[in-house]
Amino acid sequence: MHKLLLALLCSSLIACSTKPIQKPAVLTEALSTARLENKVVVVDFGASWCGWCTKLDQDTWGDSSVQKWFDAKGVLVKLDAEREPALAKHYDVKGYPTIVFLKADGSVIESLTGYRDPNTFLAEVRRIVPN
């Protein structure tokens, strides 16, 4: 009996303390676009001081082949994890950059941590988001 009461109390405390994650407008819009266009959302969590994040921006997101993939299959959202700490925690961001692939309903497909050059990114994305 005590175990049942304790379990009920714990579950109600967890339910009461869990607040919904507030998504920035850009992520909410990206999820809506992904639903309409049958795409995935790719969230790039970084930080303003992160050198590898800057390199990812220049080398990978700026690559024409990667941009072509996004035109066909993905919606890119860049978020500063330090300005969105609750969202970064929700998506288990432990290092920068972290790239989180989301279905249009917001559920996680997979996450990658660390810099990816364009060829590596495209090889991984083909595995994560099949045709």
Rosetta constraint file for C-alpha pairs under 8 A:
AtomPair CA 1 CA 5 HARMONIC 6.29 0.50
AtomPair CA 2 CA 6 HARMONIC 6.01 0.50
AtomPair CA 3 CA 7 HARMONIC 6.03 0.50
AtomPair CA 4 CA 8 HARMONIC 6.18 0.50
AtomPair CA 5 CA 9 HARMONIC 6.11 0.50
AtomPair CA 6 CA 10 HARMONIC 6.06 0.50
AtomPair CA 7 CA 11 HARMONIC 6.08 0.50
AtomPair CA 8 CA 12 HARMONIC 6.12 0.50
AtomPair CA 9 CA 13 HARMONIC 6.16 0.50
AtomPair CA 10 CA 14 HARMONIC 6.16 0.50
AtomPair CA 11 CA 15 HARMONIC 6.10 0.50
AtomPair CA 12 CA 16 HARMONIC 6.04 0.50
AtomPair CA 13 CA 17 HARMONIC 6.08 0.50
AtomPair CA 14 CA 18 HARMONIC 6.07 0.50
AtomPair CA 21 CA 86 HARMONIC 6.84 0.50
AtomPair CA 21 CA 87 HARMONIC 6.49 0.50
AtomPair CA 21 CA 90 HARMONIC 7.58 0.50
AtomPair CA 22 CA 87 HARMONIC 7.47 0.50
AtomPair CA 23 CA 27 HARMONIC 6.14 0.50
AtomPair CA 23 CA 28 HARMONIC 6.26 0.50
AtomPair CA 23 CA 87 HARMONIC 7.14 0.50
AtomPair CA 24 CA 28 HARMONIC 6.46 0.50
AtomPair CA 25 CA 29 HARMONIC 6.01 0.50
AtomPair CA 26 CA 30 HARMONIC 6.09 0.50
AtomPair CA 26 CA 77 HARMONIC 7.09 0.50
AtomPair CA 27 CA 31 HARMONIC 6.18 0.50
AtomPair CA 27 CA 77 HARMONIC 6.53 0.50
AtomPair CA 28 CA 32 HARMONIC 6.37 0.50
AtomPair CA 29 CA 33 HARMONIC 6.15 0.50
AtomPair CA 30 CA 34 HARMONIC 6.03 0.50
AtomPair CA 30 CA 41 HARMONIC 6.55 0.50
AtomPair CA 30 CA 75 HARMONIC 6.23 0.50
AtomPair CA 30 CA 76 HARMONIC 7.68 0.50
AtomPair CA 30 CA 77 HARMONIC 7.14 0.50
AtomPair CA 31 CA 35 HARMONIC 6.23 0.50
AtomPair CA 31 CA 40 HARMONIC 7.98 0.50
AtomPair CA 31 CA 41 HARMONIC 6.48 0.50
AtomPair CA 31 CA 103 HARMONIC 7.98 0.50
AtomPair CA 31 CA 104 HARMONIC 5.13 0.50
AtomPair CA 31 CA 105 HARMONIC 6.92 0.50
AtomPair CA 31 CA 106 HARMONIC 6.81 0.50
AtomPair CA 32 CA 36 HARMONIC 6.33 0.50
AtomPair CA 32 CA 104 HARMONIC 7.10 0.50
AtomPair CA 33 CA 37 HARMONIC 5.97 0.50
AtomPair CA 33 CA 39 HARMONIC 7.78 0.50
AtomPair CA 33 CA 75 HARMONIC 7.64 0.50
AtomPair CA 34 CA 38 HARMONIC 5.40 0.50
AtomPair CA 34 CA 39 HARMONIC 4.47 0.50
AtomPair CA 34 CA 40 HARMONIC 5.67 0.50
AtomPair CA 34 CA 41 HARMONIC 6.41 0.50
AtomPair CA 34 CA 74 HARMONIC 7.28 0.50
AtomPair CA 34 CA 75 HARMONIC 6.62 0.50
AtomPair CA 34 CA 103 HARMONIC 7.89 0.50
AtomPair CA 34 CA 104 HARMONIC 5.25 0.50
AtomPair CA 35 CA 39 HARMONIC 6.69 0.50
AtomPair CA 35 CA 104 HARMONIC 5.07 0.50
AtomPair CA 35 CA 105 HARMONIC 7.54 0.50
AtomPair CA 38 CA 73 HARMONIC 7.53 0.50
AtomPair CA 38 CA 104 HARMONIC 7.62 0.50
AtomPair CA 39 CA 72 HARMONIC 7.72 0.50
AtomPair CA 39 CA 73 HARMONIC 4.83 0.50
AtomPair CA 39 CA 74 HARMONIC 4.98 0.50
AtomPair CA 39 CA 75 HARMONIC 6.83 0.50
AtomPair CA 39 CA 103 HARMONIC 7.69 0.50
AtomPair CA 39 CA 104 HARMONIC 6.99 0.50
AtomPair CA 40 CA 73 HARMONIC 6.41 0.50
AtomPair CA 40 CA 74 HARMONIC 4.80 0.50
AtomPair CA 40 CA 75 HARMONIC 6.23 0.50
AtomPair CA 40 CA 101 HARMONIC 6.73 0.50
AtomPair CA 40 CA 102 HARMONIC 5.74 0.50
AtomPair CA 40 CA 103 HARMONIC 5.18 0.50
AtomPair CA 40 CA 104 HARMONIC 5.91 0.50
AtomPair CA 40 CA 129 HARMONIC 7.98 0.50
AtomPair CA 41 CA 74 HARMONIC 5.61 0.50
AtomPair CA 41 CA 75 HARMONIC 4.74 0.50
AtomPair CA 41 CA 76 HARMONIC 6.03 0.50
AtomPair CA 41 CA 77 HARMONIC 7.21 0.50
AtomPair CA 41 CA 101 HARMONIC 5.79 0.50
AtomPair CA 41 CA 102 HARMONIC 5.01 0.50
AtomPair CA 41 CA 103 HARMONIC 6.45 0.50
AtomPair CA 41 CA 104 HARMONIC 6.74 0.50
AtomPair CA 42 CA 74 HARMONIC 6.57 0.50
AtomPair CA 42 CA 75 HARMONIC 5.93 0.50
AtomPair CA 42 CA 76 HARMONIC 4.86 0.50
AtomPair CA 42 CA 77 HARMONIC 6.11 0.50
AtomPair CA 42 CA 99 HARMONIC 6.55 0.50
AtomPair CA 42 CA 100 HARMONIC 5.65 0.50
AtomPair CA 42 CA 101 HARMONIC 4.67 0.50
AtomPair CA 42 CA 102 HARMONIC 6.32 0.50
AtomPair CA 43 CA 76 HARMONIC 6.02 0.50
AtomPair CA 43 CA 77 HARMONIC 4.74 0.50
AtomPair CA 43 CA 78 HARMONIC 5.81 0.50
AtomPair CA 43 CA 79 HARMONIC 7.04 0.50
AtomPair CA 43 CA 98 HARMONIC 7.97 0.50
AtomPair CA 43 CA 99 HARMONIC 5.54 0.50
AtomPair CA 43 CA 100 HARMONIC 5.00 0.50
AtomPair CA 43 CA 101 HARMONIC 6.43 0.50
AtomPair CA 43 CA 102 HARMONIC 7.70 0.50
AtomPair CA 44 CA 76 HARMONIC 7.34 0.50
AtomPair CA 44 CA 77 HARMONIC 6.06 0.50
AtomPair CA 44 CA 78 HARMONIC 4.68 0.50
AtomPair CA 44 CA 79 HARMONIC 6.07 0.50
AtomPair CA 44 CA 97 HARMONIC 6.62 0.50
AtomPair CA 44 CA 98 HARMONIC 5.90 0.50
AtomPair CA 44 CA 99 HARMONIC 4.62 0.50
AtomPair CA 44 CA 100 HARMONIC 6.57 0.50
AtomPair CA 45 CA 78 HARMONIC 6.13 0.50
AtomPair CA 45 CA 79 HARMONIC 4.98 0.50
AtomPair CA 45 CA 80 HARMONIC 5.77 0.50
AtomPair CA 45 CA 81 HARMONIC 5.44 0.50
AtomPair CA 45 CA 88 HARMONIC 7.35 0.50
AtomPair CA 45 CA 93 HARMONIC 7.50 0.50
AtomPair CA 45 CA 96 HARMONIC 6.62 0.50
AtomPair CA 45 CA 97 HARMONIC 5.56 0.50
AtomPair CA 45 CA 98 HARMONIC 5.10 0.50
AtomPair CA 45 CA 99 HARMONIC 6.22 0.50
AtomPair CA 45 CA 100 HARMONIC 7.81 0.50
AtomPair CA 46 CA 50 HARMONIC 6.74 0.50
AtomPair CA 46 CA 53 HARMONIC 5.82 0.50
AtomPair CA 46 CA 78 HARMONIC 7.50 0.50
AtomPair CA 46 CA 79 HARMONIC 6.35 0.50
AtomPair CA 46 CA 80 HARMONIC 5.07 0.50
AtomPair CA 46 CA 81 HARMONIC 5.63 0.50
AtomPair CA 46 CA 82 HARMONIC 7.99 0.50
AtomPair CA 46 CA 96 HARMONIC 5.11 0.50
AtomPair CA 46 CA 97 HARMONIC 4.76 0.50
AtomPair CA 46 CA 98 HARMONIC 6.73 0.50
AtomPair CA 47 CA 53 HARMONIC 7.16 0.50
AtomPair CA 47 CA 80 HARMONIC 5.00 0.50
AtomPair CA 47 CA 81 HARMONIC 6.02 0.50
AtomPair CA 47 CA 82 HARMONIC 6.36 0.50
AtomPair CA 47 CA 96 HARMONIC 6.97 0.50
AtomPair CA 47 CA 97 HARMONIC 7.74 0.50
AtomPair CA 48 CA 80 HARMONIC 6.99 0.50
AtomPair CA 50 CA 54 HARMONIC 6.64 0.50
AtomPair CA 50 CA 96 HARMONIC 6.88 0.50
AtomPair CA 50 CA 97 HARMONIC 7.74 0.50
AtomPair CA 51 CA 55 HARMONIC 6.31 0.50
AtomPair CA 52 CA 56 HARMONIC 6.07 0.50
AtomPair CA 52 CA 96 HARMONIC 7.42 0.50
AtomPair CA 52 CA 97 HARMONIC 6.82 0.50
AtomPair CA 52 CA 114 HARMONIC 7.57 0.50
AtomPair CA 52 CA 115 HARMONIC 5.91 0.50
AtomPair CA 53 CA 57 HARMONIC 6.26 0.50
AtomPair CA 53 CA 96 HARMONIC 6.75 0.50
AtomPair CA 53 CA 97 HARMONIC 5.43 0.50
AtomPair CA 53 CA 115 HARMONIC 7.10 0.50
AtomPair CA 54 CA 58 HARMONIC 6.27 0.50
AtomPair CA 55 CA 59 HARMONIC 5.76 0.50
AtomPair CA 55 CA 60 HARMONIC 7.62 0.50
AtomPair CA 55 CA 115 HARMONIC 7.69 0.50
AtomPair CA 56 CA 60 HARMONIC 5.08 0.50
AtomPair CA 56 CA 61 HARMONIC 6.35 0.50
AtomPair CA 56 CA 115 HARMONIC 6.03 0.50
AtomPair CA 56 CA 116 HARMONIC 6.79 0.50
AtomPair CA 56 CA 117 HARMONIC 7.13 0.50
AtomPair CA 57 CA 61 HARMONIC 5.01 0.50
AtomPair CA 57 CA 62 HARMONIC 6.29 0.50
AtomPair CA 58 CA 62 HARMONIC 5.25 0.50
AtomPair CA 58 CA 63 HARMONIC 7.79 0.50
AtomPair CA 59 CA 63 HARMONIC 6.06 0.50
AtomPair CA 59 CA 117 HARMONIC 6.53 0.50
AtomPair CA 59 CA 118 HARMONIC 6.77 0.50
AtomPair CA 60 CA 66 HARMONIC 6.70 0.50
AtomPair CA 60 CA 116 HARMONIC 7.07 0.50
AtomPair CA 60 CA 117 HARMONIC 5.51 0.50
AtomPair CA 60 CA 118 HARMONIC 4.57 0.50
AtomPair CA 60 CA 121 HARMONIC 7.58 0.50
AtomPair CA 61 CA 66 HARMONIC 6.30 0.50
AtomPair CA 61 CA 67 HARMONIC 6.65 0.50
AtomPair CA 61 CA 118 HARMONIC 7.69 0.50
AtomPair CA 62 CA 66 HARMONIC 7.40 0.50
AtomPair CA 62 CA 67 HARMONIC 6.96 0.50
AtomPair CA 63 CA 67 HARMONIC 6.17 0.50
AtomPair CA 63 CA 118 HARMONIC 6.55 0.50
AtomPair CA 64 CA 68 HARMONIC 6.06 0.50
AtomPair CA 65 CA 69 HARMONIC 6.35 0.50
AtomPair CA 65 CA 118 HARMONIC 7.69 0.50
AtomPair CA 66 CA 70 HARMONIC 6.36 0.50
AtomPair CA 66 CA 118 HARMONIC 6.46 0.50
AtomPair CA 66 CA 122 HARMONIC 6.77 0.50
AtomPair CA 67 CA 71 HARMONIC 6.19 0.50
AtomPair CA 68 CA 72 HARMONIC 6.47 0.50
AtomPair CA 69 CA 73 HARMONIC 5.84 0.50
AtomPair CA 69 CA 74 HARMONIC 6.91 0.50
AtomPair CA 70 CA 74 HARMONIC 4.30 0.50
AtomPair CA 70 CA 75 HARMONIC 6.06 0.50
AtomPair CA 70 CA 76 HARMONIC 7.26 0.50
AtomPair CA 71 CA 75 HARMONIC 7.83 0.50
AtomPair CA 79 CA 83 HARMONIC 7.91 0.50
AtomPair CA 79 CA 84 HARMONIC 7.30 0.50
AtomPair CA 80 CA 84 HARMONIC 6.32 0.50
AtomPair CA 81 CA 85 HARMONIC 5.60 0.50
AtomPair CA 81 CA 87 HARMONIC 7.52 0.50
AtomPair CA 81 CA 88 HARMONIC 5.42 0.50
AtomPair CA 81 CA 93 HARMONIC 7.89 0.50
AtomPair CA 82 CA 88 HARMONIC 7.91 0.50
AtomPair CA 84 CA 88 HARMONIC 6.14 0.50
AtomPair CA 85 CA 89 HARMONIC 6.02 0.50
AtomPair CA 86 CA 90 HARMONIC 6.05 0.50
AtomPair CA 87 CA 91 HARMONIC 6.25 0.50
AtomPair CA 88 CA 92 HARMONIC 6.08 0.50
AtomPair CA 88 CA 93 HARMONIC 5.16 0.50
AtomPair CA 89 CA 93 HARMONIC 5.93 0.50
AtomPair CA 91 CA 100 HARMONIC 7.53 0.50
AtomPair CA 93 CA 98 HARMONIC 6.23 0.50
AtomPair CA 94 CA 98 HARMONIC 7.70 0.50
AtomPair CA 94 CA 113 HARMONIC 7.99 0.50
AtomPair CA 95 CA 113 HARMONIC 6.44 0.50
AtomPair CA 95 CA 114 HARMONIC 7.25 0.50
AtomPair CA 96 CA 113 HARMONIC 6.66 0.50
AtomPair CA 96 CA 114 HARMONIC 6.11 0.50
AtomPair CA 97 CA 113 HARMONIC 5.93 0.50
AtomPair CA 97 CA 114 HARMONIC 5.16 0.50
AtomPair CA 97 CA 115 HARMONIC 6.36 0.50
AtomPair CA 98 CA 111 HARMONIC 6.89 0.50
AtomPair CA 98 CA 112 HARMONIC 5.65 0.50
AtomPair CA 98 CA 113 HARMONIC 4.29 0.50
AtomPair CA 98 CA 114 HARMONIC 6.06 0.50
AtomPair CA 99 CA 111 HARMONIC 5.56 0.50
AtomPair CA 99 CA 112 HARMONIC 5.07 0.50
AtomPair CA 99 CA 113 HARMONIC 6.24 0.50
AtomPair CA 99 CA 114 HARMONIC 7.99 0.50
AtomPair CA 100 CA 108 HARMONIC 7.04 0.50
AtomPair CA 100 CA 109 HARMONIC 7.68 0.50
AtomPair CA 100 CA 110 HARMONIC 6.11 0.50
AtomPair CA 100 CA 111 HARMONIC 4.35 0.50
AtomPair CA 100 CA 112 HARMONIC 6.47 0.50
AtomPair CA 101 CA 108 HARMONIC 5.95 0.50
AtomPair CA 101 CA 109 HARMONIC 5.37 0.50
AtomPair CA 101 CA 110 HARMONIC 5.41 0.50
AtomPair CA 101 CA 111 HARMONIC 6.08 0.50
AtomPair CA 102 CA 106 HARMONIC 5.44 0.50
AtomPair CA 102 CA 107 HARMONIC 5.43 0.50
AtomPair CA 102 CA 108 HARMONIC 4.56 0.50
AtomPair CA 102 CA 109 HARMONIC 5.42 0.50
AtomPair CA 102 CA 110 HARMONIC 7.45 0.50
AtomPair CA 103 CA 107 HARMONIC 5.42 0.50
AtomPair CA 103 CA 108 HARMONIC 6.39 0.50
AtomPair CA 103 CA 109 HARMONIC 6.48 0.50
AtomPair CA 109 CA 128 HARMONIC 7.47 0.50
AtomPair CA 110 CA 128 HARMONIC 7.14 0.50
AtomPair CA 116 CA 120 HARMONIC 5.69 0.50
AtomPair CA 116 CA 121 HARMONIC 5.35 0.50
AtomPair CA 117 CA 121 HARMONIC 6.03 0.50
AtomPair CA 118 CA 122 HARMONIC 6.10 0.50
AtomPair CA 119 CA 123 HARMONIC 6.17 0.50
AtomPair CA 120 CA 124 HARMONIC 6.18 0.50
AtomPair CA 121 CA 125 HARMONIC 5.94 0.50
AtomPair CA 122 CA 126 HARMONIC 6.12 0.50
AtomPair CA 123 CA 127 HARMONIC 6.69 0.50
AtomPair CA 124 CA 128 HARMONIC 6.19 0.50
AtomPair CA 125 CA 129 HARMONIC 5.62 0.50
AtomPair CA 125 CA 130 HARMONIC 7.82 0.50
AtomPair CA 126 CA 130 HARMONIC 5.40 0.50
AtomPair CA 126 CA 131 HARMONIC 7.57 0.50
